[in-house]
Amino acid sequence: MIAALPGFKALFSGSRPANIGVNEGRLTACPQSPNCVVSQGDEDAEHAIAPLSYDGDLAAAVERLRTLIEAQAGSEIIEQTDTYLYAEFTSKLMGFVDDVEFYFAPEESGTIHVRSASRLGQSDLGVNRKRIEAIRSAFSA
């Protein structure tokens, strides 16, 4: 993990949320704050984002995504199953943490639902959306 400025990590990292993960085939909805995007649910335009997609083998897609995430600066894989991947992304300077989830929906072949949310604050200046779009671009390349 990238080290933040001394003292900032503890101040800006927050606690790992208890409400993340897949519940009844869905990722958690975004809060009202604008620092979150999710591909499932009845989200407004501010929070909605398209899921990722893949062709072929599920296990290969999960491994490809994991490799891509691990190559990202400040990323740490926290949990992985056959259909779910959860990573934390820590900003280099201040140590802000974003929780990023990927759900390979078995009922929707070739679909990877996503959720990316800041733990603290209100605005993320579009960082969560930009991250998912960059991952989408690299994943589909």
Disulfide bonds with the S-S distance in Angstrom:
Cys30-Cys36 2.13
